Amino acid sequence: MIRSATQVAGSPDIFRFVLSGKVYAPDAPAVEAELKKAVDKGARHILLACFSLEQVDSAVLSALIAGLEEVKKRRSGRIVFMGINDTVKRILAITRMDKFFEIVADESAAMTLLTAGGAAS
């Protein structure tokens, strides 16, 4: 499931999404639509809070890539995963999506990354 974006306090161009449970192909259009809606509202960077995300499939990863392309093209922004478990980390590695998205432990690390403009560690 994806929850609608919320603006990160004190950061007008950073929006947070919560992905939880098992997010599969039927959810992909909603994921893509929510990302586009956030960019339309001024999001430059997207934080994907995945602390309770169990699994994600290739259709959803495609929607996330579409969202990444949108935020890069329109705002020169980024999408950052935070709090992913080993299963999701493996899925990102197997699909090589870990080369496109940055992965951090928590929101503090994400904010440091985005406000400093550096690369993920």
Number of C-alpha atoms within 10 A of each C-alpha: 16 20 14 17 19 15 18 16 9 7 13 13 18 25 24 22 22 18 23 17 14 14 21 15 16 10 17 22 14 17 26 20 15 18 27 18 15 24 23 13 13 17 25 23 25 28 27 23 22 22 17 14 20 16 18 22 17 16 16 20 21 17 20 20 17 17 24 24 16 20 24 16 10 14 15 12 20 22 27 23 23 21 18 23 15 10 13 17 16 14 17 21 12 10 12 11 18 15 10 13 17 18 23 19 16 16 18 10 15 22 18 12 17 20 11 9 10 9 9 14 9
